[in-house]
Amino acid sequence: MIARDQWHAFVTDPARAGRHLSNLGTSVGHSTTAPVDPSVLEEFLRRLANSEASVELIASIVDLTSREYVEFCTRHLPPLLDSLANEKVGELAVVGPMLRGNTRWDLTAVGRTSGRILPTQFITRLPQRSFVLPENALVRWLVDDLSRTVKFVENSIGSKALLPQLSIIREGCEEAMRHQWFREVPPPRSLDASMRLAAQRQRLPAYRLASGLATRRLRYSSKDRTSRWRHILELLAVSWLAPVSDDDLFELFALVMVLDLLENELGLGSPTQYGLAAPGRNHIALFDTASGSVRVYFDQSPVSVLGCRSYQLEIIDAHDGVRGVGRRPDLMLVHEGPSSRHVMFVEVKKTADGSYISDSVYKALGYISDFRDLWAVGSKNPKIAVLFPEGIAPRDPSAIDSQEVVLSSAFDRTSLASALRSGLSL
């Protein structure tokens, strides 16, 4: 089994829900795999910070990134709008002096007598095309629902992080609302059975596809909380946002591995709270301990999260002609006690190149210098653990606490657990 398959298998183990901690941004895509154990998934979702909104957010992204919505908005919706179902209806109109349509002589006489129309004018019924049909109302409901959901996701994670699939869906919906015929279809108050039946009976396959997608979307917006929750659990049990690149997958693996070690080898038990990997987040996981708490941060700045100094940024700010941004470790763990705080970074490097491994050690030492105020004189070691795919291990495992930086391989649970226990004073 190659390394990527091993990382994927670990992250998607049915006994864990850590797959749903992947970054909610442009670097992930819809994927399906072996289902999470239902009780594990339900407990994970209930422990999400801001639970209801977070569950809605992740379910919305996971559902909309599946290919059916993009295909509908790009391949099926445009030709459907050009062949939009319609019916002929008669509308009363004033014409003249030439006769057109089906003249209503009774109304014409009343109109001329009352002076509302001229003697040369007629009231007639003219045939008009109407697009106000239940099958079109269903398509309008689906387009409105997709637009609202994409907007909700964008407001939650920001425009820059919006996944390309969702941008395509939004563009398709905006284009639909510019169509001259579709604009005549009023937005329905709700999606009902008559609309779905009418769409299913239409000769155009796109209507039947729209009916299926609308029914699917309705499940996740149902006012029946029990029903909505059940459908979300079914969705998230098998579908998730898988990292596209091997580097991102290895980072997610490292996060799930660290959480697993804290829970089991270090005996902290399950996290009492999770957080989604979305912009503006707080911790990704919170553990309660006998003497305080352990918080795990994923790709977040110590400056913004812990309020510490960055000596790198201070040097840059003291000079003209140079700009820079604060560094962010892949993982940051903080053990808070009544009168103490222990901080440890975990860096993740997907490489087997010797020179790059050496550079990674130098970068770790740079972190220690940059954020030196996090570690008081005589503080616990290691301060940083650097995780590589394979082939690296401490020569003397008993001396881990003598090194500021410790290197470890991905599945060397013993070495990494020892480093975490020592560095966090657990």
Secondary structure, 3 states (H helix, E strand, C coil): CCHHHHHHHHHCCCCCCHHHHCCCCCCEEEEECCCCCHHHHHHHHHCECCHHHHHHHHHHHHHHCCHHHHHHHHHHHHHHHHCCCCEEEEEEEEECCCCCCEECHHHHHHHHHHCCCCCCCEEEEEEEEECCCHHHHHHHHHHHHHHHHHHHHHHHHCCCCCCHHHHHHHHHHHHHHCCCCHHHCCCCCCCCHHHHHHHHHCCCHHHHHHHHHHHHHHHCCCCCHHHHHHHHHHHHHHEEEEECCHHHHHHHHHHHHHHHHHHCCCCCCCCCEECCCCCCCCCCEEEEECCEEEEEEECCCHHHHHCCCCHHHHHHHCCCCCCCCCCCCCEEEEEECCCCEEEEEEEECCCCCHHHHHHHHHHHHHHHHHCHHHCCCCCCCCCEEEEECCCCCCCCHHHHHHCCEEEEECCCHHHHHHHHHHHCCC
